[in-house]
């Protein structure tokens, strides 16, 4: 899937930041050097693990890691890294959970207190007032981004122009398709694809192209895709399933089960991501 989110540029910026920190590392080996190298390692690993996904897991509070590293840099060597105190405004601008924002705000205040002995009283008061003002502006901006992302998620379609939907839509569509199949006498199956992480988005795009316009594709997690196959008979559905598997690139595992056999009231998304769901459902 062609990236529209400048992943290459972001990766280059992360490597550049890691290189800048490496040049900033003091010659004597001390605690500050350890924190610096941890920060460099985190930046490099993050850059290497970037994929072409515009969706980030809402379950992983990754914002706490740079916050801890930033506080560690300032606390271990405030006389050398006091300039980093202004980076807290950028940290608080990131969309994050309330408890992570509270942690980062507390860490920013602790960092300011560590820098205070190097400053006179008027300078410290000005620094504290400026940092609090920037923090409030950053938190306001972060809330705007959170509200914007929430409105996008309510639409549930992940990428304009592709029939790719968020996992919440699957739980809504299953009962509706069950009723439709019963009313029209058609056959439907849930087709689950477990792919490698780096294959997810190319596979999702290919699957959207191969399925009919009335068959949705659903993103469950970073390794699982689901689609509802609709046909006139079980034999036709099986033929379409084999055709899809032939056309898709290197699928790790795939599973299917009849939609009519599923209890929509008890089915959960966590079950959907387990390779054993087909065996448990039949």
N, C-alpha and C positions, 0 to 999 in steps of 0.2 A: 504494500500500500504506500503510495507516494506521501511523503511527509509534508504537511502544511504548517508544521509547528517549529521549524528551524531547529531540529534536534542537533544537526551538525554544528551550528553556531553555538548552541548551549554547551555542547560537549567541549568545544574549543575554549570557551570561557572558563569552564571548570578546570581544564588542564592548565590554562594560563594562571588561574588563581592558585592552583597547587604549586606551579613553578615559582610564583611570587612568594608564597610562604616558604618554599625551600630556600630561596635566596635570603629570606629574612631570618632563618634559623641561626641562632648565635653559635659561635665556635665552641665554647665550653658546653659539655653535655650536662644538662640539668633537667629539673622537672618541666620547665617551660619548653625545653627542646622536645621532650616526650609528647607533650600536648600538641606542639606544632606538627610533629610527624604523624600523630594520630589524625590531625586535621587534614594533612596532605593526603594520607591514605584514604580518608573518607571521601575527599573530593575526587580522587582518581577512581575509586571503586564506583562512586555514583556516576561518573562520566562513562565508564565502561559498561555499566548496567543499563544505561539509557536505551530505550527502544523507541519505536515510532508511535507510541500510544499517547493519545491526548487525555486518557482517563487514568487517574491515579486512585489507588485503593483508598477508600474512606476509612478503612479499618486500621491502617498503619500510621501511627503518629510520628512520622519521620522528622517533623519539625523540631522535635525535642533533641535530636542528635546534634545539629549545628548549634543549638542554643547551649547545650552542655559544653561543647568544644569551645565556643566563644567565651563563655564564662570562665572556663579553665585557663584559656590564654591570658585573660585579664587578671585573674586571681593569682596565678603563679608568678607573673612578672608584670605588675601594674606599671612599673617605671618604664618598661620597654613597649608595652602594648596598650597604653592608655588611649591612643588614638582610635582603637577599635571600639571604644564606648559608643561611637556614633553608629556602629553597625547594628545596634539593637533596634533602631528605627526600621531598618530594612527587615529584620527578623520578625518584628511584630506586624509588618505589612502582609505577611504570608497568611492565606486562609488556614485556620487551625482551630482545633477544639478549644473550648473555654478553659479547660484545665491546663492545656499546653500554653495558651496565651497568658494565664496567670503565672505559670512557672517561668516563662520568658520575661515577663514583667518583673517578677521578683528577682530573677537573675540579673536583670538590668540594674535594679536598685542596689543589689549586692556589689556588682561591678563598680557602680558609681561610688559606693562607700569605700571600696578598696583604692580607688584613685584619689579620694579626697585628701589624704595626708600630703600629697604632692602639690596641692593647690591652696591658695589663700581663701579666706572665707568668702569674700565677694565673688571670686572666680567660681568657687564650688557652688554657690547659690545660683549663679547664672547658668552653670552647666546643668544643675539639677532641674531648673525651670525649663531650659531649652529641651532637655531630654524628655521631660514629662509632656511638653507640648507636642514634640515630634511623635512620641509614643501614642498619644491620644489621636493624632491625625492618622497614624499608621493603623491603629485598631479600627478607626472609622472606615478606612479604605478596605481593610480586610473584611469587615462586615459587609460592605458593598459587594465584594467579590463572592462571599459566601451566599448572599441573597441571589446574586446573578446565577451562580452555579446551581442553587436550589431550583430556580425557575427553569433552567435548562434541563435538569433531571426530571422535572415534572412532565416535560414533553416526551421523555423516555427514548426518543429516537436519538441514537448516539452520533451518527454522521449524516449530514444532509445529503440526500441523493441515494443513500444505501438503505436497504430494508433491514437494518441492524438495530436491535432494541435492547434496552437495559433488562436486567434479570427480573425486575419487579413486574414487567409487562407479561412475562411468561406465566406467572401465577394467575394473572387476570385472564389470559387467553385460553388456558387449559379448560376451565369449565365451559366457556363459550363454545369452543370447538367440539367438546364432548356433546353438547346439546345439538349442535349443528349436524354432526355425524349421525346422531340417533334420528334426527328429523329427516335427513336427506338420504340415509342409508349408505353413506360413504365410509371409507376406511381411512384411519389416521394413525400415525405412529410418531412417537417422540424419538428423534434421532440425535444422539449425544456424541460429540467428538472431543476426545481428550488429546490435545496437541502440546508440543513443546512451546515454551513461553515465547521464543523468538518467531514461531510460526503463526501465532494467534491472529494478528491483524491481516497478513496476506491470505490466510485461510478464510477469515471472516469475509473479506472482500470477494474471494472466489466463490464462496458458498452463497453469498447474496446474488451473484451473477447467475449461478446454476439453478437456483430455486425459482419457483413461480412468484409472481408479484403478490399473490395472496398467501404466501408461506413466509412467515417471519423467521428471522435468525436472531438468536438471543445470546448476549454476552453474559456468562455466569461468573467467571473469574478469569485470571490471566492464562489459564490452561484449558478452559472448558467452553465449548460452544454448543448450542442446542438449536434445532429447528424442528418444526412440525411438518411432517410429510403428509400431504393429503392426496388421495387417489380414489378411484372407483372400486378397487378390490385390493386384497392383500397381496396378490401376485404382482400387480402393477406397482404397488409401493415397494416391494422387494426389488423389482427391477430398477426403479429409480434410485434406491439406496445403493445398489451395486454400481450404478452409473456415477453417482456422486463420489463414491470411494475411489473409483478409477481416475476421476478427474482431479481430485484434491491432492495436494502435495504431502506425501510422507506422514499420514496420520498415525499417531502413536497407537491409539486404541479407539474403537467406536462401539457404540451400543445402541440398541433400539428396543422399544416395547410398545405394545398396543395402547393407544390413548384411552380406549374404553376401559382398560383394566386398572387404570390409575385412580387412586382415591385423592381427588383434588383437595379435600379438606385436611389431609394429613401430610401431603407432599411438601417438602421444604427445599430451599435452594441448596442447602448444605448437602442434602441427600443427592441432589442432581449432580454435584461435582465429584461424587464418589464413583470409582469404576465399577463397583458391585451393585449399583442401583438396578440394573436390568435384571439381575438374578434375584434381587430382593423383591422386585415388583411382580415377577411372574410366579 
